[in-house]
Structure formats: structure tokens, C-alpha cells
Amino acid sequence: MNCSRIEFGLGLAVTHTVMNEDITISLPSLIHRIGRDAVKQAQGIARQYDCELKRVRRSRNWCIVGGAIQIQSCTAHLQAEQLQQLKAEDGQFRYLIQKLDTALLQHVDKLEPLDAKLVRLITNNPAITLGELMQLTQCTITEARLARFQADSW
């Protein structure tokens, strides 16, 4: 995981992770909990969102790999599927959705869009420089300038 530490004056330091990095969420005993057919259906849904739901080596454990926003979209689709099938079956994706939601709570910083994150950082610290913004969020100088302009126009 790419982490960097930025130190500002007055003892203020911020550690961040790269927003575009894929995350991995482990799903122990997935087939035993939701069934093989449900896993195959979930794999298809995950592929639609550029995520990969796969077995961990030769174990009974599974994991999903993808961007945090893509996994969040996949989870929303699974919830919609579960609501549609609730009449027919006993919520086959309940365990999977619960595990994904819980794991995404640890990656909240990656779920926030870059524009919103830049504006939030500027409003929290109006004296932040464009270089510090670029280093914190891995954005371009143009994106940092646009965010500065948007924050100043409030």
C-alpha cells in the first residue's frame, strides 16, 4: 500500500494512502455461507463493476479485489438483487453485503470523490499550498487550482 507522510509546520503531520489503489476484502468460507450458485452470480455482478471475486489459492476462503468506489457500486447492485429475490429466497447475499459494508468503512477516504476531498482540505486549512494538496491527494496542479477556486468562491 502506498503511504506517505507529509509534515507541515507547527508539528502537524498527515499520513494518507493513494486513492486509486485497489483494495482487497477477505470473505472467509463464502461458498459455505451463501452457496455456489450465489457466488457465481456475485462473480458476474463483480465483473460488471471491474472487480474480481475469486478464491484465495486453494483454500475455502474468497476475496474481492477492486477500487473502493467500484466495490461500493457492486455492493449496491447486490443489495438491489437481494431485494428483488427476497420474495423467492432467503436473502442469499446478506452475508456478502454485510462483509463488504463493514470492510468499506475502513476505506472511507477512498470513497470520497477527489473534487470533494480537495475542497474539504482547503476549507479545513485555508493556508494549505497547492503543492501540499497535490502531495496529499495525488492530484494534478490543474485539479488543485480548480478546487482552490471553488473553495474561494464559497
C-alpha positions as CSV (number, residue, x, y, z in Angstrom):
1,M,0.0,0.0,0.0
2,N,1.4,3.4,-1.0
3,C,1.5,5.5,2.1
4,S,3.3,8.8,2.6
5,R,3.7,11.1,5.5
6,I,3.6,14.9,5.0
7,E,4.8,17.2,7.7
8,F,3.6,20.7,7.9
9,G,4.9,23.4,10.2
10,L,3.8,23.5,13.9
11,G,4.0,19.7,14.4
12,L,1.1,19.0,12.1
13,A,1.5,15.8,10.1
14,V,-0.8,13.9,7.8
15,T,-0.5,10.3,6.6
16,H,-2.5,9.2,3.6
17,T,-3.0,6.4,1.1
18,V,-3.3,6.6,-2.6
19,M,-6.9,6.9,-3.6
20,N,-6.8,4.9,-6.8
21,E,-5.2,1.8,-5.3
22,D,-7.2,-1.4,-5.3
23,I,-8.4,-2.8,-2.0
24,T,-8.8,-6.5,-1.1
25,I,-11.6,-7.6,1.2
26,S,-11.4,-11.2,2.5
27,L,-14.5,-13.3,2.6
28,P,-13.9,-16.5,4.7
29,S,-16.0,-19.6,3.8
30,L,-18.0,-17.7,1.2
31,I,-19.5,-20.8,-0.6
32,H,-20.4,-22.4,2.7
33,R,-22.3,-19.3,3.8
34,I,-24.2,-18.3,0.6
35,G,-23.9,-21.3,-1.8
36,R,-22.1,-21.9,-5.0
37,D,-24.9,-20.5,-7.3
38,A,-25.0,-17.3,-5.4
39,V,-21.2,-17.0,-5.6
40,K,-21.3,-17.5,-9.4
41,Q,-24.0,-14.8,-9.6
42,A,-22.0,-12.4,-7.4
43,Q,-18.9,-13.0,-9.6
44,G,-20.8,-11.9,-12.6
45,I,-22.0,-8.8,-10.8
46,A,-18.5,-8.0,-9.6
47,R,-17.1,-8.3,-13.2
48,Q,-19.7,-5.7,-14.3
49,Y,-18.0,-3.2,-11.9
50,D,-14.4,-4.1,-12.7
51,C,-14.0,-6.1,-9.5
52,E,-12.7,-9.6,-9.1
53,L,-14.4,-12.1,-6.7
54,K,-12.0,-15.0,-6.5
55,R,-10.8,-17.9,-4.4
56,V,-7.7,-17.4,-2.3
57,R,-5.3,-20.0,-3.6
58,R,-6.7,-23.5,-2.9
59,S,-8.4,-22.6,0.4
60,R,-12.2,-22.3,1.1
61,N,-11.7,-18.5,1.6
62,W,-12.5,-15.9,-1.0
63,C,-11.7,-12.3,-1.6
64,I,-12.9,-9.4,-3.7
65,V,-10.3,-7.1,-5.3
66,G,-11.1,-3.7,-6.9
67,G,-11.3,0.0,-6.3
68,A,-13.3,1.2,-3.3
69,I,-15.8,3.0,-5.3
70,Q,-16.3,0.0,-7.7
71,I,-16.8,-2.3,-4.7
72,Q,-19.3,0.1,-3.2
73,S,-21.2,0.1,-6.5
74,C,-21.1,-3.7,-6.7
75,T,-22.5,-3.8,-3.1
76,A,-25.3,-1.5,-4.1
77,H,-26.1,-3.8,-7.0
78,L,-26.0,-6.9,-4.8
79,Q,-28.5,-5.1,-2.4
80,A,-30.8,-4.4,-5.3
81,E,-30.6,-8.1,-6.4
82,Q,-31.3,-9.2,-2.9
83,L,-34.4,-7.0,-2.7
84,Q,-35.7,-8.5,-6.0
85,Q,-35.1,-12.0,-4.9
86,L,-36.3,-11.6,-1.3
87,K,-39.7,-12.9,-2.2
88,A,-38.2,-16.1,-3.7
89,E,-35.3,-16.9,-1.4
90,D,-33.9,-16.2,2.0
91,G,-31.6,-13.2,1.2
92,Q,-28.7,-15.2,-0.2
93,F,-26.3,-12.1,-0.5
94,R,-26.9,-11.0,3.1
95,Y,-23.5,-12.3,4.4
96,L,-21.6,-10.9,1.4
97,I,-23.2,-7.4,1.7
98,Q,-22.6,-7.3,5.4
99,K,-18.9,-8.1,5.0
100,L,-18.4,-5.6,2.1
101,D,-20.2,-2.8,4.0
102,T,-18.1,-3.5,7.1
103,A,-14.8,-3.6,5.2
104,L,-15.6,-0.4,3.2
105,L,-15.9,1.5,6.5
106,Q,-12.1,1.2,6.8
107,H,-11.7,2.8,3.3
108,V,-13.9,5.9,3.7
109,D,-11.1,8.1,2.5
110,K,-11.1,6.3,-0.9
111,L,-14.8,6.6,-1.3
112,E,-14.8,10.4,-1.3
113,P,-14.5,12.0,-4.8
114,L,-11.3,13.8,-5.5
115,D,-13.0,17.2,-6.0
116,A,-14.9,17.0,-2.7
117,K,-11.8,15.9,-0.9
118,L,-9.8,18.8,-2.3
119,V,-12.5,21.4,-1.3
120,R,-12.7,19.8,2.2
121,L,-9.0,20.0,2.7
122,I,-8.9,23.7,1.6
123,T,-11.9,24.7,3.8
124,N,-10.3,22.9,6.8
125,N,-6.9,24.6,6.2
126,P,-7.2,27.7,4.0
127,A,-3.4,28.2,4.2
128,I,-2.6,24.9,2.5
129,T,-0.5,25.2,-0.6
130,L,-1.1,23.7,-4.0
131,G,2.0,21.5,-3.6
132,E,0.7,20.1,-0.3
133,L,-2.7,19.4,-1.9
134,M,-1.1,17.6,-4.8
135,Q,1.0,15.5,-2.4
136,L,-1.9,14.7,-0.1
137,T,-4.3,13.6,-2.8
138,Q,-2.1,12.7,-5.8
139,C,-4.0,15.2,-7.9
140,T,-2.7,17.4,-10.8
141,I,-1.9,21.1,-10.4
142,T,-5.0,21.9,-12.5
143,E,-7.3,19.9,-10.2
144,A,-5.7,21.6,-7.2
145,R,-6.2,25.1,-8.7
146,L,-9.8,24.4,-9.6
147,A,-10.5,23.2,-6.1
148,R,-8.9,26.3,-4.7
149,F,-11.0,28.5,-7.0
150,Q,-14.2,26.6,-5.9
151,A,-13.4,26.9,-2.2
152,D,-12.6,30.6,-2.5
153,S,-15.9,31.2,-4.4
154,W,-17.9,29.9,-1.4
